[in-house]
Structure formats: structure tokens, C-alpha cells
């Protein structure tokens, strides 16, 4: 069976963003505004250079700009709130909350993209979410950081829905440009109130976060141009496996016995969603 390029792009994006979360967690001594600024600046420079080489206008066609701006605004909210959540919550807790985003994407796509969420898909999402809760638990989530994490997830879901709304109307890197320009402007003004020079390995982690985020956003854009938003949103839950592995090997997080059945539920929910979506796409209209 041939695997859709959209699926491969989404899997690559999820893996790279998991590493970005580790990089942000490693930058505990660097102000959040500086992390966002460095990450967006690196990605924006790479994006602008690539668009200039291909002769594609960075602002995109006029008819697509409202949706591109929506992508940028909600993407900025997701980025800023997500980084703040990573600062105040354990890595596992912050990532657990981020998995609310795929469900938000699927629901928002009903109105923004006219992609109906079939009843069985809602059941499969519930299975995946139950797996997330079982694998990561609720310990460490009952704090003020919960609001940051939930806000980031909702913003991320809406940003993805606007990206699907843009579709293949623009070059893949144009939405990446919008995703970076809005939070870059916000972070620039924010960091003026408290600047702190990065030290030692901080520079390496900042560079890694910027480059990997750029490639991940490019892969995400290609994925949403290839595949339905509701289907791709389910693949986001596979990032839980990356989070558990990175937490164990990088931060020495202990793996509780409930993690394994939780991961099994996540894979079951994602697998059933993929099978169900593929089955309906093969049916003649």
C-alpha cells in the first residue's frame, strides 16, 4: 500500500517539533521572548531566502491573505503560550495539553473548511485522548500553567484549520512566512523589557530550535496541502511516543506502567481514524 506524502510530511513535522520542545526545555535560563525571537528570526530568514530564490512573493496572493493572517495570528498565540507552558510545567504535562490541538483542528475544520467530522471519527479521537491522559496522567497539570497549555492548544488547532483553508493556493513557504512574522514582531517588543545574553550551549539549542521549526513548518504546510485536516490532526497524537522517549533519554523521566497501555490506545485511535478516513476517500462520490 502506497503511503500518502501528506502522512510522511506530518510524521516528520511531529518528530522535529518534539525535538524543538526539548530544546526549549533546555533553555530554562533564557527569557521566553528571546527564545521566540531567535526561533522565528532563523526560520524567517531561511523562508525569505528560499522564497526570493524561487521568485515567489512573500505576502501571497491577495485573496489568500486573510486566511494567511489568521494562520499567523493563531500560530503566534500557539507559539507564545506553548513556550510559556513549557517554562512552568513539566515537559510531559505541557505536551499532554498540546494534544488538545488536533481535536480543535478537526472541529474547526467543520466550519472553516467544510470538512465534516463523522461520528466514528469523534469516537476515535476520544480513544486517542484517553490514551494521552492514561499515558501522562494529570499530575503537575493542576496549576496556572494549565490555562497557558489549553490556550496554546486551541490556538494551534485554529491555526492548522486556517492553513487547511489556504490549501494549495499558495507556495508552501508563504504560510511559514506568516507563521513567523507575527510572533517575531511581538517577541521583539517583549524582549526589550528584559534582555539576557544566552550562555554557552544556549546558542546551539536556539539554532537547533530555529532550524528544526522551519523545516517542521514547511513539512506541515505540505501535509495540509495534500491531506484532509481531520485526518492529519489525528497523526499529531503520535508525538506522544516521541515525547515519552525523549523525556526518558534526555531528562531521565521515569516511565510509569500506565504509559504502555496509554500509547496503545493512542495508536489504536490514530490507526482507526486513518483506516476510516481512507475507506471513505476510496468510496465514489
N, C-alpha and C positions, 0 to 999 in steps of 0.2 A: 504494500500500500504506500503510495507516494505521500510524503508529509508536506503539508502546505508551507510555503515560505513564510507566511504570516506567523505560523506557530513557532518556527525556528527563530525568527526575529524576536518574538515575545519571550521565548525561553532565554535567549542571550541577554536581552534587556533586564529581565528579572535577576539573573545571576550577577550582572555587573552592578546593578543598584544595591544588591545585598552587600557587595564589597564596599560600595560608597558609604553605606550605613556604618560599616566597621571603621572606615577612615574618619568619619565624623565623630564616632565614639572615641577614637584615638586622640582627637584634637580637643580634649577636655579643657585644656588651659587656654584655648584660643576663643575669643568672643564669637558668638554666633554670627553677627553681622559680617565679620571678616571672612568666616568660612563661606558664607553665601556669596559674598562679593568675589572671592578668589575663584570659587567653583563656577560661577556664572561668567566671569570675565574670560577664563580659559575657554569655556565652551563657546562663548560668543565670538571670540577671536577666531577660533577654528571654523565656526559656522560661516562667519563673514568672509573668511579667506576662501572657503570652498564654494560659496555662492558667487563670489567675484570671479573665480576661475571659470565657472560654468556660464557666467553672464546672466544669472537669474536675479531679478530684483528682490532685495531682502524683505520688502514690505508685502509682497504677494499681490495678486490681482485685487482691485477694489471691492469686488463682490464677496471675496472671501475674508476681508479684513475684520468685520465684526466677529466672526467665529474665531479667527486667529487671535483677536484681542481677548475674547473670552477664554481661550486656551492659555494665554499669557497671564491674565489676572488670577484665574483659579490655580494655575500652575504655581504662581508666586505664593499664593496663600498656602498651598500644599507644602511647598519647599520650606518656607519660613516657619510655619507651625510644626512641621515634621522635624526640623533641626532643633527647635526649642524642646520638643518632646524627647528627642534623643539625649538632650543635655540633662533633663531632670528625671527621666525614667530609666529603668534597666533596659538593656538592648532588647531582650525578649518581650518586655511589656510594650515598648514603643512599636515594635514590629507587629505585635499582635493587633494593636489598634489599627495599624495601617491596612490590615486585611479587611476592614470595612469598606475600603475604596472600591473593590470590584463589584460589590453588590450595589453601591451607589451608581457606578457606571452603567450597570445593566438596567437599573430603574430609570435613571435619567435618559438613557437612550430611547426609552419608550416614547417620550415626548420630544426630545431634541432631534432624534434621528429616525423616528417612526420604525423602530425595531422592537416588536412586541416581545415581552418576556413570557414564554409559555409556562403554564402551571408547573410542569415537571421540572423545568429549569429552576424555579423557585425552591423546589424540594432539594435539588442537587446543591444549590447554594447553601441551603440550611445545613446539609450534611457537611460541607466543607468548613463552614463557620463553626459548627460543633467540634470538628476536628482541631481547629485553631485553638478554641477555648480549652479543649481537653489536653492538647499538647503543651500549651504555655500556661494554662491556669489563669487565675485572676490576681495572684499575689503581686503586689507592687503597683497595681493599676488604680487602687483607690486613693488617688491623690489629685492635686491640682493639675498635674500633667495629663490626666485623662482628657480634659477639655481640649488641650493642645493636640493630643493624638487624634481625637474624634474629628476636630476641626480640620486637621491635615487630611484625614481620610476622605471626608466629604468634599473638600476642595479638589483632591486628586481625582475622585470619581467624576466630578463635573468637568474637570479639565480634560479627561480622557473622552468624555461624551462630546465635548466641543471639537476635539481632534477628529473623532469619527465623523462629525458633521462636516468638517472641512473635506475629508475624504481624499481623493486623488486629484483635486482641483489645483493643487499647488505642488511645487517641488518638495520632497521630504524634509529638506533642511530649513524651509521657511518657518514651519511651526516651531522648530527648535530655536530659531532666532527669537521668536516672540516669547517662548518659554524662558529665555534668559534675560531679555532686555528689561522686562518689568521688575523682577526681583533684584536685578543689578542696580537699577535706579533707587529702589527702596533701601537696599543694603548700603549704598554709598552715603545716603543721608544719615542712616542709622549709625554707621561706624564712626562718623565724625564726632560723636558724643563720647566715644571711649575707644581709642586706638591702642593696640598692644602688638608689638612685633612678634611674629612667630619665632620659635626657637628650635634649633637642631632639626630633628626628623619631622617637625611640623610642616616644613616646606615640602617634603616628599609626600606626606599624606594629603596636603592641599592639592598638589599637582595630580596625584592619583585620583582624587575625588573629581577634579575638573575634567580630566581626560575621559575617565570611565563614564561620567554622567553624560558627556557629549555623545559618546558612542551609543550609550543606552537610550538616550532620547531619539537619536536617529533611527535605531532599531525599532523603538516603539512606534514612531511615525510610520515607518514602512509596514509594520504589522497591522496597524489600524487602517491602512490603505488597502490591505489585502483581505482582511477578515472582518466578520461581524463583531461589534463591540461587546455584546453579551458573551460570546464565545471566548474572546481574548481575555475578558475580565476574569473568567474562571481560572485561566492559566496563571494569573498573579498569585494564586494560593500556593503554587509550587515553591514560591520564595520562602515559605516556612521551612522547607527542608534545608535550603541554603542557610537560613538564619540559625537553625539548630546546630548545623555542622560548624559554621563559623564561630558561633558562641562557644562551642565546646573546644575547638582547636586554638582560637585566638584569645578568648577571655577566660577559658577554664570553667565555663558554666557547667554545672552538674546536670546530667540528663535524667529526669525523673522517669519512673516506669510508665507513667501515663503518656509520655511523649510518643511512644511507638504506636499504640492504637490511635492516637490523635493524628499522626501522619498518615496512617492507613485510611482514616476517614477523609482526610484532605484529598488523597489520591483517588479514593473512590468517588467523591463528589466531582472532582475535576474530570476523571475518566468518563463518568456517566454523562456529564454535560457535553464533553467532546463528542461522544458517541451519538447522543441525542441530536445535537446540532448538525452533525454530518449526515445523519439519517434524513433529517428534514430538508437539508440542502440538496440531497440527491433526488428528492421527490419532484416530479414535474409540476409546474405551477398551473 
